[in-house]
Structure formats: structure tokens, C-alpha cells
């Protein structure tokens, strides 16, 4: 069955960095586009970034553009989200997803 498992979240100070990973299985990862979204407490879920199956093109929410980078390794069936210059407003549960399939999420907390 389809599985998406995020990892790499944690507590980081403002201005710090984290790299999230999402390990995929159970579907043809190398031919599908992948996405990251996030949900902050009390807020609606928000798109963060996506990347085409080839990895050649990506899109970002305005709120993270220039700070976050999405990447993928099709051999490892893993998609990544490198997050730099983190701000308290980036605090949220981060999810990777494809179609209707979502991982359980990983908590990112940006706080001093």
C-alpha cells in the first residue's frame, strides 16, 4: 500500500535550518509529482512547495520562496524540504503528499 513517512522535524531557533525527508513506498514514485504542505495550529492547511517527477521544476508558496528548497532522489524514493532562515511563523506540522495520499506529518517548531 502507499506509504509516506516524514522525518527531520524538531525545535530550531529563528534563523536556523532543518531538512525534512519523506520516504515513499507502494507507488511509482519516479513518475509522480510530489508536494509539501503544512498546517499551523488553528490555521488552514497551506501549500508549501511541489516538484515535478523529474525534479526539473518546482513551485513555492510566496511565504517560503527564497528560503525553502524542495528536492527529490528517485533512486531512494525520497523527497526533501530544505528549510533555511526559519521564522516562528514557519511553526507547523509538515506533510508530504501525492494525490490523496498524505503522510502523518512531522512537527517543526521555530522558537527561541
Backbone as numpy.savetxt, mean C-alpha at the origin, in Angstrom:
# Nx Ny Nz CAx CAy CAz Cx Cy Cz
-7.05 -20.33 -2.88 -7.89 -19.14 -2.88 -7.01 -17.90 -2.88
-7.63 -16.78 -3.21 -6.89 -15.52 -3.25 -6.48 -15.12 -1.83
-5.20 -14.78 -1.69 -4.71 -14.26 -0.41 -3.85 -13.04 -0.65
-4.08 -12.03 0.15 -3.26 -10.82 0.16 -2.91 -10.54 1.61
-1.62 -10.46 1.90 -1.19 -10.27 3.27 -0.20 -9.12 3.35
-0.62 -8.06 4.02 0.23 -6.89 4.17 1.15 -7.03 5.37
2.28 -6.36 5.31 3.21 -6.32 6.44 4.04 -5.04 6.34
4.74 -4.72 7.42 5.64 -3.58 7.41 5.13 -2.35 8.12
3.91 -2.40 8.62 3.39 -1.26 9.34 4.06 -1.11 10.70
3.74 -0.01 11.37 4.30 0.22 12.69 4.18 1.66 13.09
4.90 2.00 14.14 4.93 3.37 14.68 6.19 4.07 14.18
6.02 5.25 13.63 7.15 6.01 13.11 6.94 7.48 13.45
8.04 8.20 13.63 7.96 9.62 13.92 7.68 10.42 12.65
7.09 11.59 12.79 6.89 12.44 11.61 8.21 12.67 10.88
8.14 12.61 9.56 9.34 12.73 8.75 10.04 11.42 8.47
9.61 10.38 9.12 10.23 9.07 8.96 9.71 8.32 7.75
10.20 7.09 7.60 9.85 6.26 6.45 9.45 4.86 6.89
8.62 4.25 6.06 8.26 2.84 6.21 8.10 2.25 4.82
8.35 0.95 4.72 8.04 0.25 3.49 7.06 -0.87 3.79
5.90 -0.78 3.16 4.90 -1.83 3.29 5.08 -2.85 2.19
4.77 -4.09 2.52 4.79 -5.17 1.54 3.44 -5.86 1.53
3.10 -6.42 0.40 1.87 -7.19 0.27 2.19 -8.45 -0.53
2.13 -9.58 0.13 2.39 -10.86 -0.51 1.09 -11.43 -1.05
1.10 -11.79 -2.32 -0.11 -12.26 -3.00 0.01 -13.73 -3.38
-1.13 -14.41 -3.41 -1.17 -15.78 -3.88 -2.59 -16.12 -4.31
-2.71 -17.17 -5.13 -4.02 -17.66 -5.51 -4.64 -17.01 -6.73
-3.88 -16.17 -7.41 -4.38 -15.56 -8.64 -3.17 -15.16 -9.49
-3.40 -14.87 -10.79 -2.27 -14.57 -11.68 -1.72 -13.16 -11.46
-0.95 -13.03 -10.44 -0.45 -11.72 -9.99 0.20 -10.92 -11.11
0.99 -11.56 -11.94 1.80 -10.86 -12.94 0.98 -10.21 -14.04
-0.31 -10.49 -14.11 -1.10 -9.90 -15.19 -2.22 -9.01 -14.66
-2.16 -8.63 -13.39 -3.20 -7.77 -12.84 -2.60 -6.51 -12.24
-3.36 -5.42 -12.32 -2.96 -4.19 -11.66 -3.22 -4.34 -10.16
-2.40 -3.68 -9.36 -2.54 -3.77 -7.92 -2.65 -2.37 -7.32
-3.30 -2.30 -6.17 -3.55 -1.01 -5.55 -3.29 -1.05 -4.05
-3.06 0.13 -3.51 -3.03 0.36 -2.06 -4.08 1.42 -1.74
-4.80 1.19 -0.66 -5.72 2.19 -0.12 -5.51 2.24 1.38
-6.13 3.19 2.03 -5.99 3.32 3.47 -7.29 3.83 4.08
-7.45 3.54 5.36 -8.60 4.05 6.09 -8.12 4.56 7.44
-8.29 5.85 7.66 -8.00 6.43 8.96 -9.22 6.29 9.86
-8.99 6.28 11.14 -10.08 6.12 12.11 -11.13 7.21 11.89
-12.38 6.80 11.74 -13.46 7.74 11.60 -13.60 8.37 10.22
-12.80 7.88 9.27 -12.85 8.47 7.92 -13.17 7.41 6.88
-13.53 7.88 5.70 -13.80 6.97 4.59 -12.49 6.37 4.08
-12.60 5.21 3.45 -11.45 4.60 2.83 -10.96 5.49 1.69
-9.65 5.57 1.52 -9.05 6.50 0.57 -8.06 5.77 -0.32
-8.17 5.99 -1.62 -7.19 5.44 -2.56 -5.84 6.08 -2.30
-4.78 5.27 -2.36 -3.43 5.78 -2.17 -2.62 5.71 -3.47
-2.54 4.52 -4.07 -1.72 4.37 -5.27 -2.10 3.07 -5.98
-1.83 3.02 -7.28 -1.93 1.76 -7.99 -0.82 1.63 -9.00
-0.64 0.43 -9.48 0.45 0.14 -10.40 -0.03 -0.89 -11.41
0.34 -0.69 -12.67 -0.08 -1.62 -13.71 0.64 -2.96 -13.55
0.12 -3.96 -14.23 0.67 -5.31 -14.09 2.14 -5.38 -14.44
2.57 -4.53 -15.40 3.97 -4.55 -15.83 4.87 -3.75 -14.91
4.24 -2.90 -14.10 5.02 -2.02 -13.25 5.46 -0.74 -13.93
5.07 -0.56 -15.18 5.55 0.59 -15.95 4.81 1.88 -15.61
3.56 1.75 -15.16 2.80 2.95 -14.86 2.20 2.88 -13.46
2.11 4.03 -12.82 1.52 4.10 -11.49 0.77 5.43 -11.34
-0.15 5.42 -10.40 -0.92 6.62 -10.09 -0.95 6.80 -8.59
-1.06 8.06 -8.17 -1.03 8.37 -6.75 -2.12 9.37 -6.38
-2.60 9.26 -5.17 -3.45 10.30 -4.62 -2.62 11.56 -4.45
-3.27 12.69 -4.62 -2.55 13.96 -4.47 -1.90 14.09 -3.10
-2.54 13.52 -2.10 -2.06 13.67 -0.73 -0.73 12.95 -0.48
-0.38 12.01 -1.35 0.86 11.25 -1.13 1.87 11.43 -2.27
1.47 12.11 -3.31 2.34 12.27 -4.48 3.65 12.93 -4.08
4.74 12.36 -4.55 6.06 12.88 -4.23 6.65 12.34 -2.95
5.82 11.65 -2.16 6.31 11.09 -0.89 6.26 9.56 -0.89
5.27 9.01 -1.55 5.08 7.55 -1.58 5.45 7.02 -2.97
5.95 5.79 -3.00 6.27 5.12 -4.26 5.77 3.69 -4.22
4.99 3.32 -5.22 4.50 1.95 -5.33 5.40 1.20 -6.30
5.65 -0.06 -5.99 6.49 -0.89 -6.85 6.02 -2.34 -6.71
6.50 -3.19 -7.61 6.10 -4.58 -7.53 7.23 -5.47 -8.02
7.20 -6.69 -7.53 8.13 -7.72 -7.97 7.28 -8.92 -8.38
7.10 -9.10 -9.67 6.20 -10.16 -10.13 6.75 -11.55 -9.84
8.07 -11.68 -9.80 8.67 -12.98 -9.48 8.36 -13.38 -8.04
8.29 -12.39 -7.16 7.99 -12.65 -5.75 6.51 -12.50 -5.44
5.71 -12.11 -6.43 4.27 -11.88 -6.22 4.04 -10.94 -5.05
4.76 -9.84 -5.07 4.70 -8.89 -3.97 4.61 -7.47 -4.52
3.77 -6.67 -3.89 3.68 -5.26 -4.21 4.11 -4.47 -2.97
4.78 -3.36 -3.20 5.36 -2.58 -2.12 4.82 -1.15 -2.12
4.89 -0.53 -0.97 4.58 0.89 -0.86 5.66 1.52 0.02
6.56 2.26 -0.62 7.59 2.99 0.10 7.02 4.33 0.50
7.03 4.61 1.78 6.43 5.82 2.30 7.51 6.65 2.99
7.77 7.83 2.44 8.77 8.74 3.00 8.09 10.02 3.49
8.81 10.78 4.27 8.31 12.06 4.79 6.92 11.89 5.39
6.78 10.88 6.21 5.46 10.58 6.77 4.97 11.69 7.68
3.66 11.88 7.63 2.99 12.92 8.40 1.94 12.26 9.30
1.57 12.92 10.40 0.52 12.35 11.26 -0.76 12.04 10.48
-1.04 12.81 9.44 -2.23 12.58 8.63 -2.17 11.27 7.84
-1.00 10.66 7.77 -0.86 9.37 7.08 -1.23 8.19 7.98
-1.51 8.46 9.23 -1.91 7.40 10.16 -3.20 6.75 9.68
-3.15 5.44 9.49 -4.29 4.71 8.95 -3.95 3.22 8.90
-4.96 2.43 8.61 -4.73 1.04 8.23 -4.57 1.03 6.72
-3.51 0.40 6.26 -3.20 0.34 4.83 -3.53 -1.04 4.29
-4.20 -1.05 3.14 -4.65 -2.28 2.51 -4.12 -2.38 1.09
-3.69 -3.58 0.71 -3.47 -3.80 -0.72 -4.70 -4.53 -1.26
-4.97 -4.34 -2.52 -6.17 -4.96 -3.08 -6.09 -5.11 -4.57
-6.90 -6.05 -5.05 -7.07 -6.33 -6.46 -8.52 -6.74 -6.68
-9.23 -6.05 -7.54 -10.63 -6.36 -7.76 -11.39 -6.26 -6.45
-12.12 -7.30 -6.12 -12.88 -7.32 -4.87 -12.10 -7.93 -3.71
-10.86 -8.24 -3.94 -10.05 -8.91 -2.92 -9.16 -7.91 -2.18
-9.25 -7.99 -0.86 -8.50 -7.09 0.00 -7.76 -7.89 1.05
-6.58 -7.39 1.43 -5.90 -7.98 2.54 -6.48 -7.49 3.86
-6.03 -8.02 4.99 -6.54 -7.62 6.29 -6.03 -6.25 6.73
-4.97 -5.77 6.09 -4.45 -4.45 6.41 -3.30 -4.47 7.40
-2.56 -3.38 7.40 -1.46 -3.20 8.35 -1.52 -1.76 8.87
-1.38 -1.63 10.18 -1.54 -0.32 10.83 -0.26 0.49 10.69
-0.41 1.73 10.25 0.68 2.69 10.22 0.30 3.85 11.14
1.15 4.14 12.10 0.91 5.24 13.03 2.09 6.19 12.97
1.80 7.44 12.66 2.84 8.47 12.59 2.63 9.43 13.75
3.54 9.38 14.70 3.37 10.17 15.91 4.71 10.37 16.59
4.85 11.51 17.24 6.07 11.77 18.01 5.85 11.37 19.46
